[in-house]
Amino acid sequence: MSTEENKEKNEGAKEQAPAKRVATARSKEPEQLIYIGPSIRKDGASVRTNQTFIGGRPAFLQALYDQNPLMVHLFVPVNELAESTKKLKQIGSMVNTAYRSMGEV
């Protein structure tokens, strides 16, 4: 192989590498959740209906999770909000059961 052919192969490899990095970066975006339960303010912790969180469920609400274990089912991915809202109205679904259990808070 000539030196020019090696340069062309190296340049082609360099062009492909950034595309792979971009695809990897997109797949590692932090999870966005929305809380679809009733608003709660208790023991210094509060969460509002339709409040959005980036990076999963917030740790500062751990006391509420401990008191209401089903509450975690009321944090749904933003892209599944429409489907979860339908399930919220469907008696017997996990989201509906979790919501009804929060009514006692």
C-alpha positions in Angstrom: 0.0 0.0 0.0 1.1 3.5 -0.7 1.3 6.2 1.9 -1.6 8.0 0.3 -3.9 5.0 0.7 -3.0 4.7 4.4 -3.9 8.4 4.9 -7.2 7.9 3.2 -8.1 4.9 5.4 -7.1 6.8 8.5 -9.2 9.8 7.5 -12.1 7.6 6.9 -11.8 6.0 10.3 -11.6 9.5 11.9 -14.8 10.5 10.2 -16.7 7.5 11.5 -15.5 7.8 15.1 -17.4 11.0 16.0 -20.7 9.6 14.7 -20.3 6.7 17.2 -19.6 9.1 20.0 -22.7 11.1 19.3 -24.9 8.0 19.3 -23.4 6.9 22.6 -23.9 10.3 24.1 -27.6 10.4 23.1 -28.3 7.0 24.8 -26.8 8.2 28.1 -29.1 11.2 28.6 -30.4 11.4 32.1 -33.8 9.9 32.7 -36.7 12.4 32.9 -39.5 11.5 35.2 -42.8 13.2 36.0 -44.8 12.8 39.2 -48.4 12.1 38.5 -49.6 11.6 42.1 -51.3 14.1 44.4 -49.3 17.1 45.7 -47.8 16.3 49.1 -46.1 18.5 51.7 -45.0 16.5 54.7 -42.1 16.6 57.2 -40.2 19.2 55.2 -40.5 17.2 51.9 -42.8 18.3 49.1 -43.7 17.2 45.6 -46.3 18.7 43.3 -48.5 17.0 40.7 -46.8 17.1 37.3 -43.4 18.1 38.8 -40.6 16.9 36.5 -37.3 15.4 37.7 -34.1 14.8 35.7 -31.9 11.8 36.7 -34.5 9.6 38.3 -36.5 9.8 41.4 -35.2 12.4 43.8 -33.4 11.1 46.9 -34.7 14.0 49.1 -38.1 12.3 49.1 -36.8 9.1 50.6 -38.9 9.7 53.8 -42.0 9.8 51.7 -41.0 6.7 49.8 -40.5 4.9 53.2 -44.0 5.9 54.4 -45.7 5.2 51.1 -43.8 2.5 49.1 -46.3 2.6 46.2 -45.4 6.2 45.6 -42.5 5.2 43.4 -45.0 4.0 40.8 -46.3 7.5 40.4 -42.9 8.7 38.9 -43.2 7.8 35.2 -41.0 8.6 32.2 -42.1 11.8 30.5 -42.4 10.0 27.2 -44.9 7.6 28.8 -47.1 10.3 30.3 -50.2 9.8 28.1 -50.2 6.1 28.6 -49.7 6.4 32.4 -52.5 9.0 32.6 -54.9 6.5 31.0 -53.7 3.8 33.5 -54.3 6.3 36.3 -58.0 6.2 35.5 -58.1 2.4 35.0 -59.2 0.7 38.3 -56.9 -2.1 39.3 -53.8 -0.8 37.5 -50.7 -0.3 39.6 -50.7 3.5 38.9 -54.3 3.7 40.0 -53.7 1.7 43.2 -50.6 3.8 44.0 -52.6 7.0 43.5 -55.5 5.8 45.7 -53.0 4.8 48.4 -51.6 8.4 48.4 -55.0 9.8 49.1 -54.5 8.7 52.7 -51.5 10.9 53.1 
